[in-house]
Amino acid sequence: MIRVASLNHWFILQYLRFTVYGAILLFTILQLYIFLSPDPFLNTAASLGVVGMTSAIFFAMSIYIGIRSGKIMRQRIHGMTAFVARLSSGKAGETMEIEEMDDLSTLEEALNELSININEQTKSLQRISSERLNLEKQAQQAAIIEERQRLARDLHDSVSQQLFALNMLSSASVRMLDANQEDAGKLVRQAAEIAEKAQGEMRALLLHLRPVDLKGESLSTGLEKLAYELEQKTPITFSMQLDQMEKIHESADEHLFRVVQEAVSNILRHANATEITIRTEVKGSSFYLFVGDNGDGFDVTDKKWTSYGLQTMKERCEEIGGQFEIRSKSGEGTYITIRIPIMEGGE
């Protein structure tokens, strides 16, 4: 393969080769003329002189034309090299000016087409990226609207109705206060119970809306703090049996903590439970997490269960390679079992 720096030598050698061939051919023709002509005006010595002088002229012309051709070719190759470098740096869309129509011009045309194609593909990618960003924004907005609607339903089905009942009981107790203090006292106690339940519902919703992060702590520590905080603020008691394990693997602790928060939020809002059990243990190469309650339970075949966030919990487990299982019956509580494979090295 010819290097750019040796183009001058290559062209000079080619032209010199043609000069030598031409000189030999000219000398041969002159010798035939001398041999065949009855009265030649040249002899062998003269023919050698003519050939030598002609060769010298062609030799000089070969060097000049070789240098000039090599310079022109080198400039064109350097131009194409610089053009390819600009394409590599992302400056697509530019084209080279084609001055001569030869074999190199075919390569120059191909590079121009490549530049135009790269530019068009870049524009297409930018357009696709912009469209995808718009779709992501629309999907995010739709998810926000859906979440707002779900929260509105939860507030209407729980806290709103309880506040309405609380208002009715308070008004009735005020009217009965002078006439029948005993009945008024019952109504006040009922109002207090409803207020306490509404407060629990609000705490459950806040737990769902503002989940707490582990902040670098282990899963066991985070679960203990969560249980302690909720025991101080709700009538629920927690039964905790936790294996003290530092880490499962990257991101798994955070996912499992969010799953427990979602499960506890569901229990506070829907189960009417008085006790929640959270247990973790390691068996072989697997980590198990159990969450159960003594509440009302529900029929897991009922489509309504998807509104309890159970699908979200299942997806969180699958994201970290885990398995999610739920068991529940009406009147018998709900039990969630999660199995996570323990990766070597905690990765």
C-alpha positions in Angstrom: 0.0 0.0 0.0 1.4 3.4 -1.0 2.0 5.9 1.7 1.0 9.5 1.1 4.6 10.7 1.7 5.9 8.5 -1.1 3.4 9.6 -3.8 6.0 11.9 -5.4 8.5 9.0 -5.7 5.8 6.7 -7.1 4.7 9.2 -9.8 8.4 10.0 -10.7 9.2 6.3 -11.0 6.1 5.7 -13.2 7.0 8.5 -15.6 10.7 7.5 -15.7 9.6 4.0 -16.6 7.6 5.3 -19.5 10.6 7.5 -20.5 12.9 4.4 -20.6 10.4 2.4 -22.6 9.9 5.3 -25.0 13.6 5.7 -25.5 14.1 2.0 -26.3 11.1 2.1 -28.7 12.4 5.3 -30.4 15.9 3.8 -30.8 14.5 0.6 -32.2 12.4 2.5 -34.7 15.5 4.6 -35.8 17.6 1.5 -36.2 14.9 -0.1 -38.4 14.8 3.1 -40.5 18.6 3.1 -40.9 18.6 -0.6 -41.8 15.7 -0.5 -44.3 16.1 2.9 -45.9 18.4 2.9 -49.1 19.6 6.4 -48.3 19.1 7.1 -44.6 19.9 10.6 -43.4 20.9 9.2 -39.9 23.5 6.8 -38.9 23.7 4.8 -35.7 25.7 7.4 -33.8 23.3 10.1 -34.8 20.3 8.0 -33.8 21.9 7.5 -30.4 22.3 11.2 -30.0 18.7 11.8 -30.9 17.5 9.1 -28.5 19.7 10.5 -25.7 18.6 14.1 -26.2 14.9 13.0 -26.4 15.4 10.8 -23.3 17.0 13.7 -21.4 14.0 16.0 -22.2 11.5 13.3 -21.3 13.5 12.5 -18.1 13.3 16.1 -16.9 9.6 16.3 -17.8 9.0 13.0 -15.9 10.5 14.4 -12.8 8.5 17.6 -13.1 5.2 16.0 -13.9 5.8 13.3 -11.2 6.4 15.9 -8.5 3.4 18.0 -9.6 1.1 15.0 -9.9 2.2 13.7 -6.5 1.6 17.1 -4.9 -1.9 17.3 -6.3 -2.7 13.8 -5.3 -1.3 14.3 -1.8 -3.4 17.5 -1.4 -6.5 15.6 -2.4 -5.8 12.7 -0.1 -5.0 15.1 2.8 -8.3 16.9 2.1 -10.2 13.6 2.3 -8.4 12.6 5.5 -9.3 16.0 7.1 -12.9 15.5 5.9 -13.1 12.1 7.5 -11.7 13.5 10.7 -14.4 16.2 10.7 -17.0 13.5 10.2 -15.6 11.6 13.1 -15.8 14.7 15.3 -19.5 15.0 14.6 -19.4 17.7 11.9 -21.7 15.8 9.5 -23.6 17.5 6.6 -20.5 19.1 5.1 -19.4 18.2 1.6 -16.1 18.3 -0.3 -15.7 20.3 -3.6 -15.0 17.9 -6.5 -12.7 19.6 -9.0 -11.7 16.7 -11.2 -13.6 13.6 -12.4 -11.3 10.7 -11.9 -11.1 7.6 -9.7 -10.5 9.7 -6.6 -13.6 11.8 -7.4 -15.6 8.6 -7.0 -14.3 8.3 -3.5 -15.0 11.9 -2.8 -18.6 11.5 -4.0 -19.0 8.5 -1.7 -17.6 10.5 1.3 -20.0 13.3 0.5 -23.0 10.9 0.4 -21.7 9.4 3.7 -21.7 12.8 5.3 -25.2 13.6 4.1 -26.5 10.2 5.3 -24.9 10.7 8.7 -26.4 14.1 9.0 -29.9 12.8 8.1 -29.5 9.9 10.6 -28.4 12.3 13.3 -31.5 14.5 12.6 -33.7 11.3 12.7 -32.2 10.2 16.0 -32.7 13.7 17.5 -36.3 13.7 16.3 -36.9 10.2 17.8 -35.2 11.3 21.0 -37.4 14.4 21.2 -40.5 12.3 20.5 -39.6 9.8 23.1 -39.0 12.5 25.7 -42.5 13.9 24.9 -44.0 10.4 25.3 -42.2 10.0 28.6 -43.6 13.3 29.8 -47.1 12.4 28.7 -46.7 9.0 30.4 -45.5 10.7 33.5 -48.3 13.2 33.5 -50.8 10.4 32.9 -49.3 8.5 35.9 -49.6 11.6 38.1 -53.2 12.1 37.1 -53.9 8.4 37.8 -52.2 8.6 41.2 -54.2 11.7 42.1 -57.4 10.0 41.1 -56.5 7.0 43.2 -55.7 9.2 46.2 -58.9 11.1 45.7 -60.8 7.8 45.8 -58.9 6.7 48.9 -59.6 10.0 50.7 -63.3 9.9 49.7 -63.7 6.2 50.7 -62.0 6.5 54.1 -61.1 9.9 55.6 -63.8 11.9 53.9 -66.6 9.6 55.1 -65.1 9.3 58.5 -65.0 13.1 58.8 -68.6 13.3 57.7 -69.6 10.8 60.3 -67.5 12.6 62.9 -69.3 15.9 62.0 -72.7 14.2 62.3 -71.9 12.6 65.7 -70.5 15.8 67.0 -73.6 17.8 66.0 -75.9 15.1 67.5 -73.9 15.0 70.8 -74.2 18.7 71.2 -78.0 18.6 70.7 -78.3 15.7 73.2 -75.9 17.1 75.8 -78.5 18.8 77.9 -81.3 16.2 77.3 -79.4 13.0 77.8 -75.8 13.2 78.9 -75.3 9.4 78.9 -76.3 9.1 75.2 -74.3 12.2 74.4 -71.2 10.6 76.0 -71.6 7.5 73.8 -71.7 9.7 70.8 -68.6 11.6 71.9 -66.8 8.3 72.4 -67.8 7.1 69.0 -66.7 10.4 67.5 -63.3 10.0 69.3 -62.9 6.5 67.8 -63.8 7.7 64.3 -61.3 10.6 64.7 -58.6 8.2 65.8 -59.4 6.0 62.8 -59.3 8.9 60.4 -56.0 10.0 61.8 -54.6 6.5 61.2 -55.9 6.6 57.6 -54.1 9.9 57.1 -50.9 8.5 58.5 -51.1 5.5 56.2 -51.7 7.8 53.2 -48.7 9.9 54.2 -46.6 6.8 54.6 -47.5 5.9 51.0 -47.0 9.4 49.6 -43.8 10.1 51.5 -41.9 6.8 51.9 -38.9 6.9 54.2 -35.4 6.0 52.8 -33.0 3.7 54.5 -30.3 6.4 54.3 -27.5 3.9 54.2 -28.7 1.8 57.1 -29.4 -1.9 57.0 -32.8 -3.3 56.2 -33.2 -4.6 59.8 -32.4 -1.2 61.3 -34.8 0.6 59.0 -37.6 -1.9 59.7 -37.1 -1.5 63.5 -37.2 2.3 63.2 -40.4 2.1 61.0 -42.2 -0.2 63.5 -41.2 1.9 66.5 -42.4 5.2 64.8 -45.8 3.6 63.8 -46.3 2.1 67.2 -46.0 5.6 68.7 -48.5 7.1 66.3 -51.1 4.3 65.6 -52.9 1.7 67.7 -51.1 -1.1 65.8 -48.6 -3.3 67.6 -45.6 -4.9 65.8 -44.1 -8.3 66.3 -40.5 -8.2 64.9 -38.2 -11.2 64.3 -35.3 -9.9 62.2 -32.1 -11.6 61.2 -29.3 -9.1 61.6 -27.8 -9.1 58.1 -25.8 -6.2 56.9 -26.6 -6.3 53.2 -28.4 -8.5 50.7 -27.1 -7.0 47.5 -27.1 -3.6 45.9 -30.5 -1.8 45.8 -32.3 -4.9 47.2 -32.5 -3.4 50.8 -34.2 -0.2 49.5 -36.7 -2.2 47.3 -37.6 -4.5 50.2 -38.0 -1.5 52.6 -40.4 0.1 50.1 -42.4 -3.1 49.8 -42.8 -3.3 53.6 -43.9 0.3 53.7 -46.5 -0.3 51.0 -47.7 -3.4 52.8 -48.0 -1.6 56.2 -49.8 1.3 54.5 -52.3 -1.2 53.0 -52.8 -2.8 56.4 -53.4 0.6 58.1 -55.9 1.6 55.5 -57.8 -1.5 54.7 -57.2 -4.4 57.1 -58.6 -3.2 60.5 -55.7 -5.1 62.0 -54.4 -4.7 65.6 -51.0 -6.5 65.0 -48.5 -6.7 62.2 -45.8 -9.3 62.1 -42.5 -8.7 60.2 -40.0 -11.5 60.0 -36.7 -11.9 58.1 -34.5 -14.9 57.9 -31.7 -16.4 55.8 -32.1 -20.0 54.5 -29.1 -21.3 52.4 -28.6 -18.8 49.5 -31.9 -17.1 49.9 -33.2 -14.2 52.0 -36.9 -14.4 53.2 -39.1 -11.6 54.3 -42.6 -12.2 55.8 -45.2 -9.6 56.5 -48.5 -10.6 58.0 -51.5 -9.1 59.9 -54.5 -10.3 61.9 -57.0 -8.1 60.0 -60.0 -8.7 57.8 -58.2 -10.3 54.9 -59.6 -10.4 51.4 -60.2 -12.6 48.4 -57.0 -12.5 46.3 -58.9 -13.6 43.2 -61.0 -10.4 43.4 -59.8 -7.8 40.8 -60.0 -5.1 43.5 -56.8 -6.4 45.1 -54.8 -4.7 42.3 -55.9 -1.3 43.8 -54.1 -2.2 47.0 -50.6 -1.7 45.4 -49.9 -5.4 45.5 -48.9 -5.3 41.8 -46.4 -2.6 42.6 -44.9 -4.7 45.4 -44.7 -7.7 43.1 -42.9 -5.7 40.4 -40.4 -4.3 42.9 -39.5 -7.9 44.0 -39.1 -9.0 40.4 -36.8 -6.1 39.7 -34.2 -7.5 42.1 -34.7 -11.1 41.0 -37.1 -12.1 43.8 -40.4 -13.9 44.1 -43.6 -12.5 45.6 -46.4 -14.6 47.1 -49.5 -13.4 48.9 -52.1 -15.5 50.9 -55.3 -14.1 52.3 -58.8 -15.1 53.2 -61.7 -13.0 54.4 -61.6 -12.8 58.2 -58.2 -14.6 58.4 -55.7 -11.8 57.8 -53.1 -11.4 55.0 -49.6 -12.9 54.7 -46.9 -11.9 52.2 -43.8 -14.0 51.6 -40.8 -12.6 49.6 -37.7 -14.6 48.6 -34.6 -12.9 47.4 -31.5 -14.8 46.1 -28.3 -13.7 48.0 -25.6 -12.8 45.5 -22.0 -13.6 46.4 -20.0 -10.5 47.4 -23.3 -8.6 48.1 -23.5 -7.3 44.5 
